Amino acid sequence: MHKCMHVCHHGRMVAIQIRNVSEASRDVLAREAKRRNTSLQELLREVVEREAANARRREWLDERRSDANRDRPSVGLDLIVEMIQQVREARGA
């Protein structure tokens, strides 16, 4: 129910048809859907939604990179990498 509410929140639902998919690809995806105990349609919808979310993030990043008026971070990449390594070491990762 929560998934539907999240997806429906973004607007009207549309249908997408994909042509010229090999039988082998379809069969692999159908087996994966069965393994996940879901339908092929639901599996493909999740793939499309995930790709759309990734595209939205890339668009957002591109907009930030091209915005000449934005504030630049005061923390350098080296410090960020060092902090990540420290956290991982503290967690034992």
Backbone hydrogen bonds, N-H to C=O, Kabsch-Sander energy under -0.5 kcal/mol:
donor,donor_aa,acceptor,acceptor_aa,energy
5,M,1,M,-2.3
6,H,2,H,-2.4
7,V,3,K,-2.7
8,C,4,C,-3.2
9,H,5,M,-1.4
10,H,6,H,-0.5
10,H,7,V,-1.4
11,G,8,C,-1.7
19,R,17,Q,-0.5
26,R,22,S,-2.4
27,D,23,E,-3.0
28,V,24,A,-2.3
29,L,25,S,-2.4
30,A,26,R,-2.5
31,R,27,D,-2.3
32,E,28,V,-2.2
33,A,29,L,-2.6
34,K,30,A,-2.3
35,R,31,R,-2.6
36,R,32,E,-1.9
37,N,34,K,-1.4
38,T,33,A,-2.7
43,L,39,S,-2.4
44,L,40,L,-2.6
45,R,41,Q,-2.3
46,E,42,E,-2.4
47,V,43,L,-2.0
48,V,44,L,-2.5
49,E,45,R,-2.8
50,R,46,E,-2.5
51,E,47,V,-2.5
52,A,48,V,-2.4
53,A,49,E,-2.3
54,N,50,R,-2.3
55,A,51,E,-2.4
56,R,52,A,-2.4
57,R,53,A,-2.1
58,R,54,N,-2.5
59,E,55,A,-2.7
60,W,56,R,-2.4
61,L,57,R,-2.7
62,D,58,R,-2.8
63,E,59,E,-2.5
64,R,60,W,-2.3
65,R,61,L,-2.7
66,S,62,D,-2.0
67,D,63,E,-0.8
67,D,64,R,-0.6
68,A,66,S,-1.0
70,R,67,D,-1.2
80,I,76,G,-1.8
81,V,77,L,-2.7
82,E,78,D,-2.4
83,M,79,L,-2.4
84,I,80,I,-2.3
85,Q,81,V,-2.4
86,Q,82,E,-2.2
87,V,83,M,-2.2
88,R,84,I,-2.5
89,E,85,Q,-2.5
90,A,86,Q,-2.3
91,R,87,V,-1.8
92,G,88,R,-1.0
93,A,88,R,-2.9
